[in-house]
Amino acid sequence: MTKDKDIANCPICSSLEEKVISELLKVIHRKSFPKNSLIFEAGEEITGIYLIIKGSVKVSKISAGGKEIVLQVLGAGKTFGEGSILGQEKNSDTFVANENTEVFVLPKRSFQEILKSNAALYQSVVGSLIRWLNNLNVVIENINTPSAKERVWMHICRLKEEQQQAIIHLEGKKHDVALMLGLRPETFSRALHELEEEGQIKMNHKQIQVL
């Protein structure tokens, strides 16, 4: 897949003019991360915006009790690091390659220069941050939903809305999706099994058909 096609799939860049895309293509560079490798950890300086072109990235933080809380699993086409463009100096979360992953990096300073003359690009960055805040609200909602089966069903419904397909795909490992929902992996699997027995879904590995 060509670089311009990859960046055209970026939620920040997809609605931009060809001229702006051309400017971005001049400054981006590709990086690869092996499975389970650290992309950056909480407290590190953010160097720019990252666009995932292959693989997936697990976003997490450590609770006061030392427990890992998975906030999100980002797949191809998703971005992170947008806060750096709007003045966030250090990252508050840890990002790890969930599998062999390739990303495009839009350097912070280069991006800010392009941003000065392109108001639409600024709006796209703000929109991306709003989507990130909405995801944090989902994490909080999961914590406040006592029923494991209800948490799993709500997550499946959100994926169906996002992916807009009859058969949806779980992004990331089941173990990480379970942690993101605040569940033990065995509890997550049991809830999926219960939903399948009730005729709500049909499972095929990480693919789910919503019935």
Disulfide bonds with the S-S distance in Angstrom:
none
